[in-house]
Amino acid sequence: MKVHFVVHESFEALGAYETWVEDRGFEASHSRVYDHEPLPRSIDGIDLLVVMGGPQSPSTTREECPHFDAAAECALIARCIAGGKAVVGVCLGSQLIGTALGAPHEHSPEKEIGKFPITLTAAGKANGKLSHFGDTLEVGHWHNDMPGLTAQAKILAYSAGCPRQIIEYGDLVYGFQCHMEFTPAVVELLIAASEREPETFAARRFVQPPDVLRAHDYGAMNRKLYGFLDRLVEAYANGRRG
């Protein structure tokens, strides 16, 4: 299994995704765009594309952020989807999936930073890849926006602060507005990167301060993520064999 990661910033690290790849013995490649590494020219060497988060939005221009090319990333996502690859987007990545499919991102009703529960919808409970999640699950959050919805998209989970937390765009294509990959190390990177923006932790209903973020246990949600990814790559492999 060949997994390619698009990483937008050094502080938006892979976390549990990296652990999952290493534990399964899969092959990983990277486009660290913050370090000016190129996107793949061909999708032939990709089985699973994972597009990570970042402070940008799909509408961020090259003038605003020279290392981020939303149009090029959307084109890569669209090629992978058309080619029958598995695709997972995280936060910004989920918004880029929607944009690639013609559904622009939107602002979330609430800013969320912290660890808060998501609730599965009827569609989420019926989805075999999420059957181990239970009705509710506490996961990480760090966002202002949310992914757009295509006509075929299914909302699988929502939170009190955001109505679109997990989206199924296709059998092999999923957007996670939430951050199930958070680990203590990733959270530390995000806190450090936010020090130059004091308003990040301004008092809001769904914003937790750094000391609370540091105190959370993220292991349970990481294990739930591993289960989802295992089911996703199994579905991908079965489709290839079929």
Kinemage of the C-alpha trace (Angstrom):
@kinemage 1
@onewidth
@group {chain A} dominant
@subgroup {mainchain}
@vectorlist {calphas} color= white
{ca met a 1} P 0.000 0.000 0.000
{ca lys a 2} L 1.483 3.315 -1.114
{ca val a 3} L 0.330 6.348 0.850
{ca his a 4} L 1.097 9.868 -0.324
{ca phe a 5} L 0.782 12.798 2.078
{ca val a 6} L 0.323 16.440 1.127
{ca val a 7} L 1.573 18.462 4.111
{ca his a 8} L 0.966 22.213 4.142
{ca glu a 9} L 2.897 23.305 7.233
{ca ser a 10} L 5.504 21.740 9.505
{ca phe a 11} L 3.203 22.268 12.501
{ca glu a 12} L 0.281 20.487 10.793
{ca ala a 13} L 2.076 17.201 11.308
{ca leu a 14} L 0.914 13.704 10.375
{ca gly a 15} L 0.585 12.455 13.937
{ca ala a 16} L -1.403 9.233 14.097
{ca tyr a 17} L -1.456 8.890 10.299
{ca glu a 18} L 2.310 8.466 10.330
{ca thr a 19} L 2.115 5.906 13.141
{ca trp a 20} L -0.542 3.945 11.241
{ca val a 21} L 1.569 3.827 8.065
{ca glu a 22} L 4.645 2.695 9.979
{ca asp a 23} L 2.774 0.077 12.026
{ca arg a 24} L 1.177 -1.425 8.901
{ca gly a 25} L 4.464 -1.492 7.008
{ca phe a 26} L 3.080 0.667 4.194
{ca glu a 27} L 5.180 2.844 1.905
{ca ala a 28} L 4.911 6.594 2.492
{ca ser a 29} L 5.815 9.510 0.231
{ca his a 30} L 5.340 13.212 0.871
{ca ser a 31} L 4.725 16.573 -0.735
{ca arg a 32} L 5.830 18.969 2.003
{ca val a 33} L 4.660 22.034 0.149
{ca tyr a 34} L 5.870 24.376 2.917
{ca asp a 35} L 9.352 23.128 2.018
{ca his a 36} L 8.607 23.540 -1.710
{ca glu a 37} L 8.396 19.818 -2.435
{ca pro a 38} L 6.320 19.245 -5.597
{ca leu a 39} L 2.993 17.493 -5.888
{ca pro a 40} L 3.112 14.153 -7.724
{ca arg a 41} L 2.992 14.435 -11.496
{ca ser a 42} L 1.496 10.969 -11.783
{ca ile a 43} L -1.004 9.150 -9.574
{ca asp a 44} L 0.333 5.728 -10.594
{ca gly a 45} L 2.387 5.439 -7.413
{ca ile a 46} L -0.499 6.337 -5.103
{ca asp a 47} L -3.038 4.022 -3.485
{ca leu a 48} L -4.149 6.394 -0.725
{ca leu a 49} L -3.851 10.178 -0.903
{ca val a 50} L -4.007 12.016 2.430
{ca val a 51} L -4.262 15.818 2.272
{ca met a 52} L -3.523 17.393 5.626
{ca gly a 53} L -4.692 20.600 7.296
{ca gly a 54} L -3.269 24.095 7.394
{ca pro a 55} L -4.093 27.708 8.212
{ca gln a 56} L -4.945 28.357 4.558
{ca ser a 57} L -8.342 27.924 2.933
{ca pro a 58} L -9.182 26.694 -0.583
{ca ser a 59} L -9.625 30.350 -1.547
{ca thr a 60} L -6.120 31.356 -0.394
{ca thr a 61} L -4.172 32.756 -3.342
{ca arg a 62} L -0.550 32.225 -4.326
{ca glu a 63} L 0.054 35.889 -3.522
{ca glu a 64} L -1.203 35.318 0.026
{ca cys a 65} L 0.730 32.066 0.471
{ca pro a 66} L 3.331 31.362 -2.250
{ca his a 67} L 3.882 27.721 -1.282
{ca phe a 68} L 0.197 26.795 -1.404
{ca asp a 69} L -1.423 26.123 -4.789
{ca ala a 70} L -5.057 25.254 -4.133
{ca ala a 71} L -5.866 24.742 -7.807
{ca ala a 72} L -3.008 22.277 -8.258
{ca glu a 73} L -4.007 20.332 -5.152
{ca cys a 74} L -7.637 20.204 -6.257
{ca ala a 75} L -6.490 18.894 -9.636
{ca leu a 76} L -4.453 16.158 -7.932
{ca ile a 77} L -7.409 15.222 -5.734
{ca ala a 78} L -9.733 15.100 -8.744
{ca arg a 79} L -7.311 12.865 -10.662
{ca cys a 80} L -7.008 10.480 -7.728
{ca ile a 81} L -10.789 10.267 -7.313
{ca ala a 82} L -11.292 9.696 -11.042
{ca gly a 83} L -8.554 7.067 -10.951
{ca gly a 84} L -10.271 5.081 -8.208
{ca lys a 85} L -7.734 5.907 -5.503
{ca ala a 86} L -8.629 6.213 -1.824
{ca val a 87} L -8.585 9.855 -0.684
{ca val a 88} L -8.753 11.309 2.821
{ca gly a 89} L -8.761 15.021 3.591
{ca val a 90} L -8.127 16.501 7.026
{ca cys a 91} L -9.514 19.957 7.882
{ca leu a 92} L -8.180 22.068 4.981
{ca gly a 93} L -7.781 18.796 3.093
{ca ser a 94} L -11.464 18.010 3.499
{ca gln a 95} L -12.363 21.466 2.183
{ca leu a 96} L -10.090 20.920 -0.827
{ca ile a 97} L -11.883 17.637 -1.609
{ca gly a 98} L -15.224 19.421 -1.666
{ca thr a 99} L -13.770 22.207 -3.811
{ca ala a 100} L -12.247 19.684 -6.227
{ca leu a 101} L -15.715 18.175 -6.636
{ca gly a 102} L -17.402 21.519 -7.208
{ca ala a 103} L -18.569 22.236 -3.653
{ca pro a 104} L -16.809 25.344 -2.233
{ca his a 105} L -15.940 25.457 1.465
{ca glu a 106} L -18.001 27.505 3.918
{ca his a 107} L -17.402 29.126 7.296
{ca ser a 108} L -18.305 26.955 10.259
{ca pro a 109} L -20.909 28.363 12.669
{ca glu a 110} L -18.326 28.152 15.455
{ca lys a 111} L -14.574 28.181 15.796
{ca glu a 112} L -13.469 24.936 17.447
{ca ile a 113} L -10.119 24.308 19.131
{ca gly a 114} L -9.892 21.463 21.598
{ca lys a 115} L -11.299 18.030 22.158
{ca phe a 116} L -15.081 17.804 21.851
{ca pro a 117} L -17.549 15.035 20.979
{ca ile a 118} L -18.872 14.372 17.517
{ca thr a 119} L -22.164 12.545 16.977
{ca leu a 120} L -22.733 10.100 14.159
{ca thr a 121} L -25.711 10.620 11.867
{ca ala a 122} L -27.900 7.751 10.661
{ca ala a 123} L -25.679 7.581 7.575
{ca gly a 124} L -22.604 7.468 9.785
{ca lys a 125} L -23.973 4.637 11.892
{ca ala a 126} L -24.813 2.709 8.712
{ca asn a 127} L -21.293 3.149 7.311
{ca gly a 128} L -19.231 0.042 7.960
{ca lys a 129} L -15.952 1.968 8.069
{ca leu a 130} L -17.236 3.872 11.128
{ca ser a 131} L -19.111 1.037 12.834
{ca his a 132} L -16.558 0.971 15.679
{ca phe a 133} L -16.990 4.681 16.469
{ca gly a 134} L -20.140 4.280 18.536
{ca asp a 135} L -22.858 6.929 18.605
{ca thr a 136} L -20.505 9.637 19.868
{ca leu a 137} L -16.750 10.026 19.991
{ca glu a 138} L -14.445 12.683 21.453
{ca val a 139} L -12.013 13.972 18.836
{ca gly a 140} L -9.643 16.866 18.237
{ca his a 141} L -10.636 20.133 16.570
{ca trp a 142} L -8.796 23.184 15.253
{ca his a 143} L -10.759 25.076 12.603
{ca asn a 144} L -12.924 28.000 11.491
{ca asp a 145} L -14.270 26.566 8.225
{ca met a 146} L -15.968 23.410 6.984
{ca pro a 147} L -16.133 21.462 3.720
{ca gly a 148} L -18.730 22.041 1.035
{ca leu a 149} L -21.291 19.395 0.132
{ca thr a 150} L -21.825 17.840 -3.269
{ca ala a 151} L -25.211 16.399 -4.242
{ca gln a 152} L -23.904 12.913 -3.461
{ca ala a 153} L -22.105 13.764 -0.209
{ca lys a 154} L -23.254 12.215 3.050
{ca ile a 155} L -22.708 13.856 6.414
{ca leu a 156} L -21.530 11.060 8.708
{ca ala a 157} L -20.851 13.071 11.872
{ca tyr a 158} L -21.423 16.525 13.341
{ca ser a 159} L -20.555 18.399 16.520
{ca ala a 160} L -22.307 21.055 18.579
{ca gly a 161} L -20.113 23.673 16.935
{ca cys a 162} L -19.955 22.390 13.357
{ca pro a 163} L -22.588 20.510 11.319
{ca arg a 164} L -20.024 18.859 9.002
{ca gln a 165} L -17.362 16.887 10.827
{ca ile a 166} L -17.021 13.742 8.689
{ca ile a 167} L -18.188 13.670 5.074
{ca glu a 168} L -18.388 10.722 2.689
{ca tyr a 169} L -17.914 11.968 -0.863
{ca gly a 170} L -17.673 8.455 -2.273
{ca asp a 171} L -16.969 4.918 -1.132
{ca leu a 172} L -13.237 5.647 -1.042
{ca val a 173} L -13.311 9.432 -0.494
{ca tyr a 174} L -13.705 10.977 2.972
{ca gly a 175} L -13.310 14.414 4.477
{ca phe a 176} L -12.547 14.850 8.185
{ca gln a 177} L -13.040 18.391 9.437
{ca cys a 178} L -11.997 17.063 12.847
{ca his a 179} L -8.452 16.034 13.766
{ca met a 180} L -8.397 12.404 14.872
{ca glu a 181} L -4.652 12.356 14.160
{ca phe a 182} L -3.764 14.685 17.054
{ca thr a 183} L -1.077 13.473 19.447
{ca pro a 184} L 0.556 15.402 22.306
{ca ala a 185} L 3.498 16.203 20.021
{ca val a 186} L 1.246 17.553 17.245
{ca val a 187} L -0.720 19.663 19.723
{ca glu a 188} L 2.506 21.180 21.030
{ca leu a 189} L 3.493 22.155 17.488
{ca leu a 190} L 0.121 23.825 16.921
{ca ile a 191} L 0.270 25.703 20.224
{ca ala a 192} L 3.784 26.946 19.451
{ca ala a 193} L 2.743 28.066 15.961
{ca ser a 194} L -0.183 29.994 17.458
{ca glu a 195} L 1.951 32.019 19.858
{ca arg a 196} L 2.299 34.769 17.229
{ca glu a 197} L -1.503 34.980 17.027
{ca pro a 198} L -2.715 35.652 20.612
{ca glu a 199} L -6.342 35.837 19.471
{ca thr a 200} L -6.236 32.115 18.634
{ca phe a 201} L -7.239 31.197 22.168
{ca ala a 202} L -9.660 34.055 22.782
{ca ala a 203} L -12.546 32.928 24.973
{ca arg a 204} L -15.220 31.218 22.893
{ca arg a 205} L -17.697 28.420 23.500
{ca phe a 206} L -15.626 25.768 21.758
{ca val a 207} L -12.063 26.999 22.274
{ca gln a 208} L -9.950 25.383 24.986
{ca pro a 209} L -6.741 26.997 26.334
{ca pro a 210} L -3.314 25.384 25.882
{ca asp a 211} L -3.172 23.840 29.353
{ca val a 212} L -6.433 21.981 28.681
{ca leu a 213} L -5.231 20.853 25.248
{ca arg a 214} L -2.064 19.459 26.807
{ca ala a 215} L -4.025 17.502 29.426
{ca his a 216} L -6.146 15.498 26.967
{ca asp a 217} L -5.605 11.836 26.161
{ca tyr a 218} L -5.714 11.456 22.375
{ca gly a 219} L -4.971 7.733 22.229
{ca ala a 220} L -8.554 6.449 22.034
{ca met a 221} L -9.459 8.564 19.012
{ca asn a 222} L -6.171 7.600 17.323
{ca arg a 223} L -7.128 3.947 17.614
{ca lys a 224} L -10.565 4.685 16.142
{ca leu a 225} L -8.828 6.409 13.228
{ca tyr a 226} L -6.632 3.361 12.668
{ca gly a 227} L -9.753 1.198 12.446
{ca phe a 228} L -11.313 3.501 9.869
{ca leu a 229} L -8.139 3.551 7.782
{ca asp a 230} L -7.823 -0.236 7.934
{ca arg a 231} L -11.374 -0.583 6.603
{ca leu a 232} L -10.758 2.027 3.929
{ca val a 233} L -7.660 0.339 2.523
{ca glu a 234} L -9.434 -3.026 2.705
{ca ala a 235} L -12.258 -1.602 0.574
{ca tyr a 236} L -9.694 -0.190 -1.819
{ca ala a 237} L -7.855 -3.504 -2.094
{ca asn a 238} L -11.093 -5.417 -2.623
{ca gly a 239} L -12.041 -3.007 -5.394
{ca arg a 240} L -8.698 -3.538 -7.088
{ca arg a 241} L -9.068 -7.305 -6.904
{ca gly a 242} L -12.642 -7.030 -8.184
